[in-house]
Amino acid sequence: MRNLAAALAIATSYLDRRSATSTEDGDIEVLEAVAAELQQAPSDEKNALISALVHIGRADLIDGLGLK
């Protein structure tokens, strides 16, 4: 749960600070940091995240986040 919470905190913090001058490079850095946290999660948490991505119609993100 710590990894999922950390990934959510990273994304939330970034979105809160994001401005009109933010760049795609910054967006990519944050996504890489989120993916790194998620990849460290235990298998049961990864499986729950995979199910959530499928549920919201974003199964395409599973491989991109390195969850398989």
Distance bins in CASP14 RR format, pairs under 12 A and 6 or more apart:
PFRMAT RR
TARGET T0000
AUTHOR 0000-0000-0000
RMODE 2
METHOD distances of the structure
MODEL  1
1 7 0 0 0 0 0 1 0 0 0 0 0
1 8 0 0 0 0 0 1 0 0 0 0 0
1 37 0 0 0 0 0 1 0 0 0 0 0
1 40 0 0 0 0 0 1 0 0 0 0 0
1 41 0 0 0 0 1 0 0 0 0 0 0
1 42 0 0 0 0 1 0 0 0 0 0 0
1 44 0 0 0 0 1 0 0 0 0 0 0
1 45 1 0 0 1 0 0 0 0 0 0 0
1 48 0 0 0 0 1 0 0 0 0 0 0
1 49 0 0 0 0 0 1 0 0 0 0 0
2 8 0 0 0 0 0 1 0 0 0 0 0
2 9 0 0 0 0 0 1 0 0 0 0 0
2 37 0 0 0 0 1 0 0 0 0 0 0
2 38 0 0 0 0 0 1 0 0 0 0 0
2 40 0 0 0 0 1 0 0 0 0 0 0
2 41 0 0 0 0 1 0 0 0 0 0 0
2 42 0 0 0 0 1 0 0 0 0 0 0
2 45 0 0 0 0 1 0 0 0 0 0 0
3 9 0 0 0 0 0 1 0 0 0 0 0
3 10 0 0 0 0 0 1 0 0 0 0 0
3 33 0 0 0 0 0 1 0 0 0 0 0
3 34 0 0 0 0 1 0 0 0 0 0 0
3 35 0 0 0 0 0 1 0 0 0 0 0
3 36 0 0 0 0 1 0 0 0 0 0 0
3 37 1 0 1 0 0 0 0 0 0 0 0
3 38 1 0 0 1 0 0 0 0 0 0 0
3 39 0 0 0 0 1 0 0 0 0 0 0
3 40 1 0 1 0 0 0 0 0 0 0 0
3 41 1 1 0 0 0 0 0 0 0 0 0
3 42 1 0 0 1 0 0 0 0 0 0 0
3 43 0 0 0 0 0 1 0 0 0 0 0
3 44 0 0 0 0 0 1 0 0 0 0 0
3 45 1 0 0 1 0 0 0 0 0 0 0
3 46 0 0 0 0 1 0 0 0 0 0 0
3 48 0 0 0 0 0 1 0 0 0 0 0
3 49 0 0 0 0 1 0 0 0 0 0 0
3 65 0 0 0 0 0 1 0 0 0 0 0
3 67 0 0 0 0 0 1 0 0 0 0 0
4 10 0 0 0 0 0 1 0 0 0 0 0
4 11 0 0 0 0 0 1 0 0 0 0 0
4 34 0 0 0 0 0 1 0 0 0 0 0
4 37 1 0 0 1 0 0 0 0 0 0 0
4 38 1 0 0 1 0 0 0 0 0 0 0
4 39 0 0 0 0 0 1 0 0 0 0 0
4 40 0 0 0 0 0 1 0 0 0 0 0
4 41 1 0 0 1 0 0 0 0 0 0 0
4 42 0 0 0 0 1 0 0 0 0 0 0
4 44 0 0 0 0 0 1 0 0 0 0 0
4 45 1 0 1 0 0 0 0 0 0 0 0
4 46 0 0 0 0 1 0 0 0 0 0 0
4 47 0 0 0 0 0 1 0 0 0 0 0
4 48 0 0 0 0 1 0 0 0 0 0 0
4 49 1 0 0 1 0 0 0 0 0 0 0
4 52 0 0 0 0 1 0 0 0 0 0 0
4 65 0 0 0 0 0 1 0 0 0 0 0
4 67 0 0 0 0 0 1 0 0 0 0 0
5 11 0 0 0 0 0 1 0 0 0 0 0
5 12 0 0 0 0 0 1 0 0 0 0 0
5 34 0 0 0 0 0 1 0 0 0 0 0
5 37 0 0 0 0 1 0 0 0 0 0 0
5 38 0 0 0 0 0 1 0 0 0 0 0
5 41 0 0 0 0 1 0 0 0 0 0 0
5 45 0 0 0 0 0 1 0 0 0 0 0
6 12 0 0 0 0 0 1 0 0 0 0 0
6 13 0 0 0 0 0 1 0 0 0 0 0
6 33 0 0 0 0 1 0 0 0 0 0 0
6 34 0 0 0 0 1 0 0 0 0 0 0
6 35 0 0 0 0 0 1 0 0 0 0 0
6 36 0 0 0 0 1 0 0 0 0 0 0
6 37 1 0 1 0 0 0 0 0 0 0 0
6 38 0 0 0 0 1 0 0 0 0 0 0
6 39 0 0 0 0 0 1 0 0 0 0 0
6 40 0 0 0 0 1 0 0 0 0 0 0
6 41 0 0 0 0 1 0 0 0 0 0 0
6 45 0 0 0 0 0 1 0 0 0 0 0
7 13 0 0 0 0 0 1 0 0 0 0 0
7 14 0 0 0 0 0 1 0 0 0 0 0
7 30 0 0 0 0 0 1 0 0 0 0 0
7 31 0 0 0 0 0 1 0 0 0 0 0
7 32 0 0 0 0 0 1 0 0 0 0 0
7 33 0 0 0 0 1 0 0 0 0 0 0
7 34 1 0 1 0 0 0 0 0 0 0 0
7 35 0 0 0 0 1 0 0 0 0 0 0
7 36 0 0 0 0 1 0 0 0 0 0 0
7 37 1 0 1 0 0 0 0 0 0 0 0
7 38 1 0 1 0 0 0 0 0 0 0 0
7 39 0 0 0 0 1 0 0 0 0 0 0
7 40 0 0 0 0 1 0 0 0 0 0 0
7 41 0 0 0 0 1 0 0 0 0 0 0
7 45 0 0 0 0 0 1 0 0 0 0 0
7 46 0 0 0 0 0 1 0 0 0 0 0
7 49 0 0 0 0 1 0 0 0 0 0 0
7 65 0 0 0 0 1 0 0 0 0 0 0
7 67 0 0 0 0 0 1 0 0 0 0 0
8 14 0 0 0 0 0 1 0 0 0 0 0
8 15 0 0 0 0 0 1 0 0 0 0 0
8 30 0 0 0 0 0 1 0 0 0 0 0
8 33 0 0 0 0 0 1 0 0 0 0 0
8 34 0 0 0 0 1 0 0 0 0 0 0
8 37 0 0 0 0 1 0 0 0 0 0 0
8 38 0 0 0 0 1 0 0 0 0 0 0
8 41 0 0 0 0 0 1 0 0 0 0 0
8 45 0 0 0 0 0 1 0 0 0 0 0
8 49 0 0 0 0 0 1 0 0 0 0 0
8 52 0 0 0 0 0 1 0 0 0 0 0
9 15 0 0 0 0 0 1 0 0 0 0 0
9 16 0 0 0 0 0 1 0 0 0 0 0
9 30 0 0 0 0 0 1 0 0 0 0 0
9 33 0 0 0 0 0 1 0 0 0 0 0
9 34 0 0 0 0 1 0 0 0 0 0 0
9 37 0 0 0 0 1 0 0 0 0 0 0
10 16 0 0 0 0 0 1 0 0 0 0 0
10 17 0 0 0 0 0 1 0 0 0 0 0
10 26 0 0 0 0 0 1 0 0 0 0 0
10 29 0 0 0 0 0 1 0 0 0 0 0
10 30 1 0 0 1 0 0 0 0 0 0 0
10 31 0 0 0 0 1 0 0 0 0 0 0
10 32 0 0 0 0 0 1 0 0 0 0 0
10 33 1 0 1 0 0 0 0 0 0 0 0
10 34 1 0 1 0 0 0 0 0 0 0 0
10 35 0 0 0 0 0 1 0 0 0 0 0
10 36 0 0 0 0 1 0 0 0 0 0 0
10 37 1 0 0 1 0 0 0 0 0 0 0
10 38 0 0 0 0 0 1 0 0 0 0 0
11 17 0 0 0 0 0 1 0 0 0 0 0
11 18 0 0 0 0 0 1 0 0 0 0 0
11 27 0 0 0 0 0 1 0 0 0 0 0
11 29 0 0 0 0 0 1 0 0 0 0 0
11 30 1 0 0 1 0 0 0 0 0 0 0
11 31 0 0 0 0 1 0 0 0 0 0 0
11 32 0 0 0 0 0 1 0 0 0 0 0
11 33 0 0 0 0 1 0 0 0 0 0 0
11 34 1 0 1 0 0 0 0 0 0 0 0
11 35 0 0 0 0 0 1 0 0 0 0 0
11 37 0 0 0 0 1 0 0 0 0 0 0
11 38 0 0 0 0 0 1 0 0 0 0 0
11 65 0 0 0 0 0 1 0 0 0 0 0
12 18 0 0 0 0 0 1 0 0 0 0 0
12 30 0 0 0 0 0 1 0 0 0 0 0
12 34 0 0 0 0 0 1 0 0 0 0 0
13 30 0 0 0 0 1 0 0 0 0 0 0
13 33 0 0 0 0 0 1 0 0 0 0 0
13 34 0 0 0 0 0 1 0 0 0 0 0
14 22 0 0 0 0 1 0 0 0 0 0 0
14 26 0 0 0 0 1 0 0 0 0 0 0
14 27 0 0 0 0 1 0 0 0 0 0 0
14 28 0 0 0 0 0 1 0 0 0 0 0
14 29 0 0 0 0 1 0 0 0 0 0 0
14 30 1 0 1 0 0 0 0 0 0 0 0
14 31 0 0 0 0 1 0 0 0 0 0 0
14 32 0 0 0 0 0 1 0 0 0 0 0
14 33 0 0 0 0 1 0 0 0 0 0 0
14 34 0 0 0 0 1 0 0 0 0 0 0
15 22 0 0 0 0 1 0 0 0 0 0 0
15 26 0 0 0 0 0 1 0 0 0 0 0
15 27 0 0 0 0 0 1 0 0 0 0 0
15 30 0 0 0 0 1 0 0 0 0 0 0
15 31 0 0 0 0 0 1 0 0 0 0 0
15 34 0 0 0 0 0 1 0 0 0 0 0
16 22 0 0 0 0 0 1 0 0 0 0 0
16 30 0 0 0 0 0 1 0 0 0 0 0
17 26 0 0 0 0 0 1 0 0 0 0 0
17 30 0 0 0 0 1 0 0 0 0 0 0
18 24 0 0 0 0 0 1 0 0 0 0 0
18 26 0 0 0 0 1 0 0 0 0 0 0
18 27 0 0 0 0 1 0 0 0 0 0 0
18 29 0 0 0 0 0 1 0 0 0 0 0
18 30 0 0 0 0 1 0 0 0 0 0 0
19 26 0 0 0 0 0 1 0 0 0 0 0
22 28 0 0 0 0 0 1 0 0 0 0 0
22 29 0 0 0 0 0 1 0 0 0 0 0
22 30 0 0 0 0 1 0 0 0 0 0 0
23 29 0 0 0 0 1 0 0 0 0 0 0
23 30 0 0 0 0 0 1 0 0 0 0 0
24 30 0 0 0 0 0 1 0 0 0 0 0
24 31 0 0 0 0 0 1 0 0 0 0 0
25 31 0 0 0 0 0 1 0 0 0 0 0
25 32 0 0 0 0 0 1 0 0 0 0 0
26 32 0 0 0 0 1 0 0 0 0 0 0
26 33 0 0 0 0 1 0 0 0 0 0 0
27 33 0 0 0 0 0 1 0 0 0 0 0
27 34 0 0 0 0 0 1 0 0 0 0 0
28 34 0 0 0 0 0 1 0 0 0 0 0
28 35 0 0 0 0 0 1 0 0 0 0 0
29 35 0 0 0 0 0 1 0 0 0 0 0
29 36 0 0 0 0 0 1 0 0 0 0 0
30 36 0 0 0 0 0 1 0 0 0 0 0
30 37 0 0 0 0 0 1 0 0 0 0 0
31 37 0 0 0 0 0 1 0 0 0 0 0
31 38 0 0 0 0 0 1 0 0 0 0 0
31 61 0 0 0 0 1 0 0 0 0 0 0
31 64 0 0 0 0 1 0 0 0 0 0 0
31 65 0 0 0 0 1 0 0 0 0 0 0
31 66 0 0 0 0 0 1 0 0 0 0 0
32 38 0 0 0 0 0 1 0 0 0 0 0
32 39 0 0 0 0 0 1 0 0 0 0 0
32 64 0 0 0 0 0 1 0 0 0 0 0
32 65 0 0 0 0 1 0 0 0 0 0 0
32 66 0 0 0 0 0 1 0 0 0 0 0
33 39 0 0 0 0 0 1 0 0 0 0 0
33 40 0 0 0 0 0 1 0 0 0 0 0
33 65 0 0 0 0 0 1 0 0 0 0 0
34 40 0 0 0 0 0 1 0 0 0 0 0
34 41 0 0 0 0 0 1 0 0 0 0 0
34 49 0 0 0 0 0 1 0 0 0 0 0
34 61 0 0 0 0 0 1 0 0 0 0 0
34 64 0 0 0 0 0 1 0 0 0 0 0
34 65 1 0 0 1 0 0 0 0 0 0 0
34 66 0 0 0 0 0 1 0 0 0 0 0
34 67 0 0 0 0 0 1 0 0 0 0 0
35 41 0 0 0 0 0 1 0 0 0 0 0
35 46 0 0 0 0 0 1 0 0 0 0 0
35 49 0 0 0 0 0 1 0 0 0 0 0
35 61 0 0 0 0 1 0 0 0 0 0 0
35 62 0 0 0 0 0 1 0 0 0 0 0
35 63 0 0 0 0 0 1 0 0 0 0 0
35 64 1 0 0 1 0 0 0 0 0 0 0
35 65 1 0 1 0 0 0 0 0 0 0 0
35 66 1 0 0 1 0 0 0 0 0 0 0
35 67 0 0 0 0 1 0 0 0 0 0 0
36 65 0 0 0 0 1 0 0 0 0 0 0
36 66 0 0 0 0 1 0 0 0 0 0 0
36 67 0 0 0 0 0 1 0 0 0 0 0
37 45 0 0 0 0 0 1 0 0 0 0 0
37 46 0 0 0 0 0 1 0 0 0 0 0
37 49 0 0 0 0 0 1 0 0 0 0 0
37 65 0 0 0 0 1 0 0 0 0 0 0
37 66 0 0 0 0 0 1 0 0 0 0 0
37 67 0 0 0 0 0 1 0 0 0 0 0
38 45 0 0 0 0 1 0 0 0 0 0 0
38 46 1 0 0 1 0 0 0 0 0 0 0
38 47 0 0 0 0 0 1 0 0 0 0 0
38 48 0 0 0 0 0 1 0 0 0 0 0
38 49 1 0 0 1 0 0 0 0 0 0 0
38 50 0 0 0 0 0 1 0 0 0 0 0
38 52 0 0 0 0 0 1 0 0 0 0 0
38 53 0 0 0 0 0 1 0 0 0 0 0
38 61 0 0 0 0 0 1 0 0 0 0 0
38 62 0 0 0 0 0 1 0 0 0 0 0
38 64 0 0 0 0 0 1 0 0 0 0 0
38 65 1 0 1 0 0 0 0 0 0 0 0
38 66 1 0 0 1 0 0 0 0 0 0 0
38 67 1 0 0 1 0 0 0 0 0 0 0
38 68 0 0 0 0 0 1 0 0 0 0 0
39 45 0 0 0 0 0 1 0 0 0 0 0
39 46 0 0 0 0 1 0 0 0 0 0 0
39 49 0 0 0 0 0 1 0 0 0 0 0
39 62 0 0 0 0 0 1 0 0 0 0 0
39 63 0 0 0 0 0 1 0 0 0 0 0
39 64 0 0 0 0 0 1 0 0 0 0 0
39 65 1 0 0 1 0 0 0 0 0 0 0
39 66 1 0 1 0 0 0 0 0 0 0 0
39 67 1 0 0 1 0 0 0 0 0 0 0
39 68 0 0 0 0 0 1 0 0 0 0 0
40 46 0 0 0 0 1 0 0 0 0 0 0
40 65 0 0 0 0 0 1 0 0 0 0 0
40 66 0 0 0 0 0 1 0 0 0 0 0
40 67 0 0 0 0 0 1 0 0 0 0 0
41 47 0 0 0 0 1 0 0 0 0 0 0
41 48 0 0 0 0 1 0 0 0 0 0 0
41 49 1 0 0 1 0 0 0 0 0 0 0
41 50 0 0 0 0 0 1 0 0 0 0 0
41 65 0 0 0 0 0 1 0 0 0 0 0
41 66 0 0 0 0 0 1 0 0 0 0 0
41 67 0 0 0 0 1 0 0 0 0 0 0
42 48 0 0 0 0 1 0 0 0 0 0 0
42 49 0 0 0 0 0 1 0 0 0 0 0
43 49 0 0 0 0 0 1 0 0 0 0 0
43 50 0 0 0 0 0 1 0 0 0 0 0
43 67 0 0 0 0 0 1 0 0 0 0 0
43 68 0 0 0 0 0 1 0 0 0 0 0
44 50 0 0 0 0 0 1 0 0 0 0 0
44 51 0 0 0 0 0 1 0 0 0 0 0
45 51 0 0 0 0 0 1 0 0 0 0 0
45 52 0 0 0 0 0 1 0 0 0 0 0
45 67 0 0 0 0 1 0 0 0 0 0 0
46 52 0 0 0 0 0 1 0 0 0 0 0
46 53 0 0 0 0 0 1 0 0 0 0 0
46 62 0 0 0 0 1 0 0 0 0 0 0
46 65 0 0 0 0 1 0 0 0 0 0 0
46 66 0 0 0 0 1 0 0 0 0 0 0
46 67 1 0 1 0 0 0 0 0 0 0 0
46 68 0 0 0 0 1 0 0 0 0 0 0
47 53 0 0 0 0 0 1 0 0 0 0 0
47 54 0 0 0 0 0 1 0 0 0 0 0
47 62 0 0 0 0 0 1 0 0 0 0 0
47 67 0 0 0 0 1 0 0 0 0 0 0
47 68 0 0 0 0 0 1 0 0 0 0 0
48 54 0 0 0 0 0 1 0 0 0 0 0
48 55 0 0 0 0 0 1 0 0 0 0 0
48 67 0 0 0 0 0 1 0 0 0 0 0
49 55 0 0 0 0 0 1 0 0 0 0 0
49 56 0 0 0 0 0 1 0 0 0 0 0
49 58 0 0 0 0 0 1 0 0 0 0 0
49 59 0 0 0 0 0 1 0 0 0 0 0
49 61 0 0 0 0 1 0 0 0 0 0 0
49 62 0 0 0 0 1 0 0 0 0 0 0
49 65 0 0 0 0 1 0 0 0 0 0 0
49 66 0 0 0 0 0 1 0 0 0 0 0
49 67 1 0 0 1 0 0 0 0 0 0 0
49 68 0 0 0 0 0 1 0 0 0 0 0
50 56 0 0 0 0 0 1 0 0 0 0 0
50 57 0 0 0 0 0 1 0 0 0 0 0
50 58 0 0 0 0 0 1 0 0 0 0 0
50 59 1 0 0 1 0 0 0 0 0 0 0
50 60 0 0 0 0 0 1 0 0 0 0 0
50 61 0 0 0 0 1 0 0 0 0 0 0
50 62 1 0 1 0 0 0 0 0 0 0 0
50 63 0 0 0 0 0 1 0 0 0 0 0
50 64 0 0 0 0 0 1 0 0 0 0 0
50 65 0 0 0 0 1 0 0 0 0 0 0
50 66 0 0 0 0 0 1 0 0 0 0 0
50 67 1 0 1 0 0 0 0 0 0 0 0
50 68 1 0 0 1 0 0 0 0 0 0 0
51 57 0 0 0 0 0 1 0 0 0 0 0
51 58 0 0 0 0 0 1 0 0 0 0 0
51 59 0 0 0 0 1 0 0 0 0 0 0
51 62 0 0 0 0 0 1 0 0 0 0 0
51 67 0 0 0 0 0 1 0 0 0 0 0
52 58 0 0 0 0 1 0 0 0 0 0 0
52 59 0 0 0 0 0 1 0 0 0 0 0
52 61 0 0 0 0 0 1 0 0 0 0 0
52 62 0 0 0 0 0 1 0 0 0 0 0
52 65 0 0 0 0 0 1 0 0 0 0 0
52 67 0 0 0 0 0 1 0 0 0 0 0
53 59 1 0 1 0 0 0 0 0 0 0 0
53 60 0 0 0 0 1 0 0 0 0 0 0
53 61 1 0 1 0 0 0 0 0 0 0 0
53 62 1 0 1 0 0 0 0 0 0 0 0
53 63 0 0 0 0 0 1 0 0 0 0 0
53 64 0 0 0 0 0 1 0 0 0 0 0
53 65 0 0 0 0 1 0 0 0 0 0 0
53 66 0 0 0 0 0 1 0 0 0 0 0
53 67 1 0 0 1 0 0 0 0 0 0 0
53 68 0 0 0 0 0 1 0 0 0 0 0
54 60 0 0 0 0 0 1 0 0 0 0 0
54 61 0 0 0 0 1 0 0 0 0 0 0
54 62 1 0 0 1 0 0 0 0 0 0 0
54 67 0 0 0 0 0 1 0 0 0 0 0
56 62 0 0 0 0 0 1 0 0 0 0 0
58 64 0 0 0 0 0 1 0 0 0 0 0
58 65 0 0 0 0 1 0 0 0 0 0 0
58 67 0 0 0 0 0 1 0 0 0 0 0
59 65 0 0 0 0 0 1 0 0 0 0 0
59 67 0 0 0 0 0 1 0 0 0 0 0
59 68 0 0 0 0 0 1 0 0 0 0 0
60 67 0 0 0 0 0 1 0 0 0 0 0
61 67 0 0 0 0 1 0 0 0 0 0 0
61 68 0 0 0 0 0 1 0 0 0 0 0
62 68 1 0 1 0 0 0 0 0 0 0 0
END
